[in-house]
Amino acid sequence: MNDALHTERPLERIISGQETSDGAGVKLRRSIGAAGGRLDPFLMLDEFGTENPDDYIAGFPPHPHRGFETVTFMIDGHMRHEDHMGNVGELNSGGVQWMTAGRGVIHSEMPQQESGRMRGFQLWVNLPANEKMKPAAYRDIPASDIPGAVLENGVAFKVIAGRVGLGGRTFAGPVNGERGAMATDPQFVDLAMPVGTRLELPIPAGHNAFVYLYEGRVAIGGRTLERHQAAILGQGDHVAIHGTDGVARLIVVSGRPLGEPVAQYGPFVMNTRAEIDQALADYRDGRLTGPGA
Ligand code: MN
């Protein structure tokens, strides 16, 4: 028990990941951002996970983004990304790429393996109106830079974003607002929970939050969450999770809602239709990523 925690977040609704494809035919399961809608500030969550190279080998050839951030968490596999700024990065098992598209990025995300398992997540995090046109930036975060621990009860965790107090210590993820206050103040935790374990995970009050299960089974508030399902949580300062089958693997993600209108056309996410039209014109005219670019 953690004395500082008072209000357990209820499980409000479950969204089952829906099979879809994107890029050049990569098979995905989309939960947030599919029929269940967005969860401000999160626009989309895709899980990719397969042992069949035909499902991922074509990758994501060059494509644009404007107005938000993409977070890629690679659980297994190897991808290379290249962007219009000349950046080349390698994303390996356990690593994260946190990319701020800002006013515009054109990049590719291509598998660097021809066999074996590839799995992970891509999360889209919105930017507030006054940051949508800031310069593009990205960080490659290797697994070795992501702090975590195994608790006495056998629950293992990693903190990718935000600050989390667990087991009497505070863990600061590599993405924690040190680049300047992040309007969405995201918290992103990856968990492995053996059957029979229980965890009370602090989540900042006021954040919107969800849990996504990618292996095993857990229970939250007396309801069972199955593989490939997202649980949207209600308000509170923590979530209580029980591992109920095998070793459950899940991510818990939260962020401060922006409360702004969202206008989205594919990979462009702005506040108004006029700004979308501008993004399309800029992309067509070669000005997406900067003046005269
Ligand atoms: Mn992309």
Boltz pocket constraint, residues with backbone or C-beta under 6 A from the ligand:
constraints:
  - pocket:
      binder: B
      contacts: [[A, 60], [A, 63], [A, 64], [A, 65], [A, 70], [A, 107], [A, 109]]
      max_distance: 6.0
